[in-house]
Amino acid sequence: MTVTTLPTVELGRTGMRITRVGFGAWALGGAGWAFGWGEQDDAESIATIRHAIARGVNWIDTAAVYGLGHSEEVVARALESLPPSERPYVFTKGGLVWDPADPGADPRRVADPASLRREVEASLRRLRVERIDLYQVHWPPDDGTPLAEYWQALVDLRREGKVRAIGLSNHRSTHLARAEAIGHVDALQPPLSAIQRAAAEAEIPWCREHGTGVIVYSPMQSGLLTGTFSLGRTRCLPADDWRARDREFRGTRLGRNLALADALRPTAARRGVSVAAVAVAWALAWPGVTGAIVGARHPNQVDGWLPAAMLTLTPADMDEIADAIANSGAGQGPAHPAAER
């Protein structure tokens, strides 16, 4: 195995320098919950995490809800033998609360401050750490908790040293502005891919203007932009894989998405990388994006997208991809960074 040193950039004002790609541990939570990816072998998960770290990736993204705590436990097992100098940053999220008696039910979006504090303590135990490097509220809540209350709870946790940095995931620019008035938003975690592009319109520019780091998720659109998906493979997704129910994997949307993935092949061939690497590099090309969360279930998948950490797409590449997006009809949102026009 080749050990790679990857370039790093500062995550907002946190003082943490992160690689342009981070390891996403969503799928490593396994099956048995509402948004699982099907069965996953823990030993293979641990090997995949360690492979990514050996290749130079210096941060891991997980969440309490992934596998209903199991992903965090797997991450802890993967890191337990590493000396402190080699340990990656670990980012996690809370605000999705599940019913242990009904693990298959959709988690509830809860941001009551007392609930968030319980979640932080539980994540600290599962991750076997004394401080979480970045803690984020996963979604705007449905329990009626005002943003001012749950954001103040995170500001307090940061001040107390339970967490090093705090952020919001899946929140809009209006949420960010209200939170910033209470305490600095260290990071935002929005979805961004050549299919799901809405965050590039308002949220990412807001972060760029306010010194907030941006770590985007699903740059490969949960596998659709890897260049390895097909209609046949989609039809064979197991019932316990959430993608089997997702609208991007069905009907007209699926056809457009696969057409876009195919249209990325010329760029990938010209640059000597995989389609997956081009998809991730496209997300990283947007001004204001600090890093991208990229999932893997096997070590060889890491090797497929890792070149994105060092790949800078040219203006001609970005023009070609913007044309491919327009021709495919896939997704919504701006197809080209305004600064590149």
C-alpha positions, 0 to 999 in steps of 0.5 A: 500500500502506498502511503500518501501525504495529502494537502490540508486547508484550515476549517474555518477559524477552528485552527484545525487543518483538514484534508480536502476529503474526509472519510464518511462513516454513514454506511458503516452503521450497517443494517437494522435502522431506517437509513441503513445501507444494508449489511456491513462487516465490522472488520471490513469497516475497520480495515477501510477506515485504517486504509483511509488514514494510512493514505493520508485522510485526517478526519472522519465524519460520523453521527450518533444515528448512523446504525443507532450508535454503531458507526461511532463504536466502529470508528472508536475500534478503528482508532483505538490502537493509533498513537495520538499523533496519528489519530484523525479528527473525529466529527459527529452529529446529534439531534436525531433521536431513535426509539430503541424499541422500534429501531426501524422507525424514522428517528425524530428530529429533537434539539432540546438542549437537555437532549443534546447534552445527553447525546453529546455524553453518549457520543463521547462514550461510544467514541472513547474520547474526552472531547469531540473535534466538531459537533453538529446539529444534524437537521433543523428540529421538529420538536419546536425547540427554537434555534436560539436555544439549541445553538446556545446549548452548542455554544455552551458545550464549546465553552465547556470544552466538551467539543472543540468546534460546533456546526450545523448540518442541513440548515439554511442561510437564514438559520446560519445568520441567526446562529451567528448572532449568538456565537460563531458557526464554525462549520456547515455540513450541506449536501453538494453534488453535481446532482444536488446543487442547491447549497451552492446558491446561498449557504456556501457563499454565506459561509465564505463571507463569515469565516465558516468552514464547509464540509459537504456530504454526498458529493458522489450522490450516494454512489450514483456518480461513481461511474459504477452504478447501472439500472440493473444494480439499482434494481438489485439494491436490498430492501434494507438499503435506504437508497432503494426508496430514494427518489434519485434512484428511481424513474426519470431522475435515475435515468438523468443521473446515470446519464450525467455520470456517463458524461463525466467519463471524458473528463475522468479519462483526460485527467487519468482518474475515476469518475468518482474522483471527478465528481468529488473534485467538482464539489471541492471546486466551489469557492467556500467549500473546505472539504468533502465527506466521501464514504467507502465500505471497502478499502479499494473504494478509498483508492478510487476517490482519493485522487480528488484530494489533489485534483484541481479541475480546470476552467475547461473541465468545469465548463464541460461538466456544466454542459453535461449537467445541462444536457442530462437534466439532472438535479437542481441548482447552479451548475458552475461556480459564478467566480469561474465565469 
